[in-house]
Amino acid sequence: MIGVIFMFAGEMLEVRVNGNDVIFRSGPNPIWATIEGLQLSKAGVIKEFPDLKDQVNWKEQAIERFKDKIAGFSTEQEKVNYIIEDLKQYGYVPKYTQKGGHRPQRIK
């Protein structure tokens, strides 16, 4: 299991990768949620997947594509690296990483 803590506009976002499972939490009363539990912005999804613009079930297709992309990586570290690079594009700043429950380490 690898966790990453991001900062975005003064708010903390935590992402954990455990095998092919990816969970997220943020906000004042954080509760862990899978990708299905997140509120996805249609504009953000269309920016990533322009072909979903006119699709009725754009959210479901975007979630499936995310899951397929994550499953395509062979290690948890590769999955975490992808998530870090993807979220950086949207202004999220990675601050700490934590592996296997050990002490968090600052990302340089």
C-alpha positions, 0 to 999 in steps of 0.5 A: 500500500502506498499513500500520497498526500496532495495540497490543492487550494489550502485543502488536503487530498489523500490518495491510497493505492493498494494493488488495483484499488485506489481510494481518495479522501479530502475535506473537513470530515474526510471519508474514503471513497473509490473513484465511483464515489467522487464527483467528476467534473464533466469539463475535466473528463472531456479535457482528458477524454474528448470523445466522451463529450456527447456521451450520455454515460460519460461518467461511467465510461471515464471511470472504466477508463481510469480503472483500465489505466490503473490495472495496466501498470504492473507495480503500485509505484507505477500507479502512484507515479501516474496519479501524481503526474495526472493530478499535477496537471490540475494544480495538485501539489504532492507533499508526502508519500507513505509506503506500507504504513511507515512514516510519511516522507516529504516529496522533493 
